[in-house]
């Protein structure tokens, strides 16, 4: 199961909220959950700011990564209770997240907690729209102390699987060889001629422990003359980081 389709739902959610004020009224707090052997449980609050009851489904998945995607699989050591919950208009309900294993985490465990607002049948019947709002909350168990992980950045040109997309998309790669996740935000690339390309003004994404992730850098043609050497500026787990990078001259063929 890929999280990419969940992101596509999130992209259309603001339009749906504007069209249907009674839907999309669900709020979730906190937006990150941390568990440990000493603190194996946490509580999440679901708030309904609307004037109609909301029914939500809560599920937890194991979270892993490949170069271009986040992947969700069955979680073995963590549960959320209750899995189905109804929140009254203007009210709150709580969900308990529990790590069921009594053993201390052997390294950082990473999960995603998905909270889905289930469309009401009457809403779908009268509006002709069935839309599902989804929250995806990162959950970490056994995260190390708040040291900033070392992330190696690089620039890479990637062709399509048929090899015809030449010179290829320019990608920024973040390789995390550490034992803890890296949260990347406010990422921009400063080129040799002084101009900058912003990848994300806020959160760009995560590079989990011992994983490499990559993101496209704008239009490859527009930056082709400046991609030899550059400086990456980013916030990694709340700490400003600056890294000198150079373009790998080898064209990589994507597996997608």
VEXVOBA-925258 format. One record per residue: x, y, z of N, C-alpha, C in turn; residue in three letters. Coordinates in pm, whole numbers, plus 50000, padded with zeros to 5 digits. Atoms other than C-alpha are relative to their C-alpha. Last residue first. Layout:
<atoms>
XYZXYZXYZala...
</atoms>
This chain:
<atoms>
501444997850008509155034548762499555001649856unk500665013150010512605018448776498505001649981unk500985003049897514245051748700499384986549976unk501305003550056517295052048477499074996050111unk500615012049942520245070248634498644997749936unk501454999850014522325094648428499424986950049unk500605012450050525885096148561498485001349995unk500074999550146527325131348593499324987849940unk499455012750047526525132848966499804999649848unk500845008750082525815169649026500764987449960unk499654999350142527665186149310499164989849926unk500315011750083526585193849666500505002449858unk499534998050136527725216649947499744987349920unk499165010550059525595212550260500385003949858unk499524995550131523955237250500500964989449946unk498905007750057521835225850795500355005849864unk499574995650133519525245651023501244992349954unk498684993950001518305224251318500375004449858unk499994987249930514615216951377501335007249999unk500445002049861514795180051288500155012850082unk500055014449973516705189350971499714997950148unk500195001949856516015224750847499824985050022unk501165007549951517475228750501499935000950151unk500374994649869519915248450285498734992850044unk501325003549948521555229849998499835006250138unk500065000949855524495246749826498574997050041unk501064992449934525275241849459500094998150150unk499744998849857527765228249210498945009050062unk498735006449971527285215648855500325000050148unk500135011749914523555223048836501324993350034unk499544996449867523755258748710500144988050093unk498724993350006523445254148335500595003250134unk498965008850052520765227748365501365006749999unk498864999349909518595248848597501204992249946unk499784986349952515805258248358501215001150090unk499424991650104515995225448165500385013750053unk498595003350022515525203948474500645009349898unk499865003850140512275221648567501484997849971unk500564991250102511825222348944500124994249861unk499544986149984514115200849157499495007949881unk499644992750122512345167249190500375014550030unk501074991150040512495149249527500435007749876unk499674989750098514595119949645498755007749960unk501194994850070514625096849946500455010649900unk499724989050092517385074850087498715003849929unk500764999250124516895052650391500465011949918unk499385008950099519075040950681499214999749869unk498685005549968516785058250933500454990149893unk499955008549882513825075050764501414994650022unk499105010950039514215103850522500164991550126unk499125007049907511155125150584500954991149923unk500255014249976509215150950388501004994450099unk499775007050126509315185850240499704985250015unk499535013949995507725203750537500174994549859unk500255006649872507475241450498500594986149997unk499914989549898508655264950223499764994550140unk501144999749908509405234350008500185011350099unk500715012750012511705227949711498774999750089unk500635004749876512825264049673499264987149973unk501185008050029515245270449388499454994750131unk500405011349916517775298249445498774993049943unk501455001249987519735323349237499674987050073unk500634992049895523365331449314498504998650011unk500204986350049525085320248991499245008850100unk498724992950011526515289349164499835014349953unk499155003850113523055277449267501245008849993unk499384987750049521365279949608501034996149894unk498685002050060519075250249667500495013449947unk499754992550123516115253049903501434997349954unk498875004350082514595231550176500105008649874unk499414987550049512385247650438501254997249915unk500914988950028511715213350591500805012149955unk499414989550084513325179150621498965010649969unk501124992150052512475155350908500585012049926unk499704986050027515305130450952498765006649941unk500604993450116514575096851112500505014449988unk501234992749972516975081051361499505006749873unk500965009349938519685054251335498675006750033unk500075000049854521825074251091498934990350049unk499335012049952522715067250730499944998550150unk499904999749854520145092050599500624986850047unk499665013349949520575098150228500265000950149unk499614999049859518795128650089500214986050054unk500055012049918518605130649712500485003150141unk499204998449878517715161749516499824987450082unk500545004249871516505153049168500985003550112unk499004997549897517025168348823499374997250135unk500404991049892514725152048576501165001750097unk500545005649877516315136448271499635010750102unk498995003849902518705148048001499454995150134unk498654994449989517075128447843499925015149982unk500204986949936513675112647911501365006450028unk500174989650102514165084647658499895014050059unk498714993950032515635058647898499915011549901unk499675003350139512425038347884501325006149956unk499675014250010512235038048267500374996049858unk501145008949987512375076048269500424985649979unk500795001850121515665093948318498814991150028unk500705012850009517025105748652499184999849873unk500954999750112519625133148692499424986049981unk499965011450092521135133649040499025002549887unk500834997250117522015160349293500184988949899unk499355000750130523355150049634498995003749893unk500784995350115522585154750003500824998549873unk499174997050116524065134150287499125003749882unk500645002850128522005135650606500955004449889unk499194995350111523655133250948499354995549869unk499355010450080521005129251214500795006149886unk500324998450141520395158951447500704989149919unk498844995850077520505147251808499605000849852unk500224990450107517145146551985501295005349937unk500014986249949517655114952185500125009749884unk498864995849918516955083151991499835014250051unk499174990050067513445074051870501155004050092unk498585002149976512245042252041500885009749927unk499785007449876508795043051886501494997550015unk498655005149981507915069251627500094993050135unk499845005749867504425076851496501394993850009unk498855008649975503835099651198500064995650145unk499194995149889500255112251155501194990750020unk498935009849989498375108450827501025005350100unk498814995249931495045126750833501004988450007unk499085009049931492455117450574501135007850065unk498874992349948489365135050445500874990850083unk499485004749873487105112550240501215008350039unk498604996349982484925126149966500444995950139unk499485008349892481665112049837501495002850011unk498555000949982479915138849635500304990750117unk499435007450112476395138349492501494998150011unk499014992050071475465165649737500544993249875unk500504986550032472175151749871500995008149918unk501235000650079473045114549859499565013849955unk499715004650136476675118449967498765000249913unk499214989650066475705139150269500284996349856unk500924989150036472945114750361500735011149929unk500805003950116475345085150348499095011349955unk501345004049961477815102050583499164997249875unk501124991950050481385102650459498674994550047unk500865008350083483905084850687498805008449954unk501384995649976486595108450814499104992549903unk500884997550115489765088050795498645004750047unk501334996749948492515089351060499155004249881unk500944994050095495685071950949498655001950066unk501355001449948498485065451199499075007749906unk500924989450039501805060651021498634996650056unk501375003550036504565039951178499295012449947unk500734989150065508305040251238498644995149951unk501125005750075510295018951481499165011549946unk501214992050017513685032851590498964992649915unk499914989950105516235007151697498675007149985unk498635002450046515554975651890500245009249880unk499764999550144512454988852065501484997749968unk499534986850043512314977652430500244999849849unk498574998850024510334945652474500365014249957unk499364995449876506864948152622501515001449986unk498845007849959505274946452277500605005950127unk500395012149929501794961552252501194991750048unk499005009750048502724997052164499834987450083unk499285008549905499515015852237500994991149926unk499025006850083497775045152071500924992350092unk498795004349931494655055752258500884992349903unk499545012950051492005075752074501304996750070unk498595003449993490125104252237500244986049944unk499835013949961486835120552154501504997150001unk498705006450009485905157152136499874985250035unk499455007949889482745177052077501364994049970unk499334991349905481385205351863500714992850112unk499804986450048479015181151691500615008750109unk501204991650010479475146651840500345013949949unk499754987749925482545125451755498765008949986unk500944989450039481895089551652500215012050090unk500404990749896484795064651668499045010249943unk501094992050057485935033951482499455008650112unk499714998350143489315017851561498935007949925unk500755009250084488905024251937500315002249852unk501305003949946491725019952013499235012350048unk500764988049964494895022451805498624995650044unk501434999950030497384993951787499415013550040unk500694987949955501164989551775498544999449956unk499734997149858503574960251751499245012150054unk499985011849913502764942051427500045003650148unk499234997349879501724969851189499894988150095unk500655003949875500544958150846500935002450119unk500245014449989502284977150568499354997250136unk500715003649879502545013050450499674985149996unk500815012250008505105024250194499404996950137unk500225005449866506605058850135499084988049986unk501305001749936507755064649781500114996150146unk501024990550044510515076549550498694999550078unk499454987350048513705060649684498935010449971unk499095002250110512045034049895500365013749945unk499784991350115510575039550237500854993249894unk498665001650055509045022050536500105008349873unk499604990050099506055028450761501444997349958unk498564998650001504205001550959500425008749883unk499235008150095500515009050962501495001750026unk498554998149989498065021651225500694990349904unk499185012050028494325025951170501475003650011unk498614997949959491645050151295500774987049979unk499315012749988488215052651129501475002850029unk498635001050051486125083651183500534986050024unk499485013449973482415090951224501374998949935unk499025005450093481465127551250500354985850044unk499085010249949478385142551415500924995049889unk500555013450021476975174351257500984989950058unk501305000549933477505210851355499274986849975unk501204997950080481215211951276498724998850082unk500364985849993484325217151490498735003149921unk500974997150105484675180051560499555014550014unk500974989349972487805173351764499135002449878unk500724997050123489845141251770498905010050033unk501334993949989492355139652054499455002849861unk500264990350106495265115352047498585005250015unk501414996750026496495097352358499935010549890unk500234985850018499825079752401498525002049967unk501344995850044501005045752519499945015249988unk500485007950113504325027152554498645004449946unk501304993850029506005053852770499404993149877unk500474993649877509015037252935498635006349983unk500225010749903509565013452644499465005650130unk498745006149955509085042852409499674988550094unk500165010649902506385060952212501394994650037unk498775006749963506325093852020499724989950111unk500095008149878503255106851836501354993250022unk498915009849993503185135451582499864992750133unk499715003650138500365158651470501224990949991unk498904992650064498925160551822500224995249857unk498884994949921496015166251781500484988950095unk499255010349929493485159051506501185006350072unk498654995449965490775181551366500654989650089unk499205007749907487645169351187501385006350019unk499984992749873485315194651029500884993250103unk498654995249977486025182550675500125007650130unk499025010850008482295180750611501385005750023unk500365009949897479665205350732500944988249998unk499524995949868481365233650543499694989750107unk500905006849907480935216250209500475002650143unk501295002850060482345235649915499004994750101unk500634987350033485245251850102498604997849945unk500394993449876486155218950268499285013049970unk501175006849946486105201049932499515006850126unk501134996450084488465226449782498734993850054unk500394986249974490825222450079498835004549917unk500814997949880490685183950049499635014650022unk501304994950039491905181749689499145003450122unk499864988650089495615179049774498645005949963unk499754988049921494975156850076500045012349911unk501224996449930493405130349854500185013050076unk500894994450101496455130649627498665003950062unk499614986150024498665126649932499105006349896unk500514992449889496775094950030500325014849982unk501404997050030497445081549681499335007450115unk500104989750103501165085149746498555003449968unk500594988049941500975065950075499775010849895unk499174988050012501515033349895499285011950059unk500844988150000500005000050000500885012450000unk
</atoms>
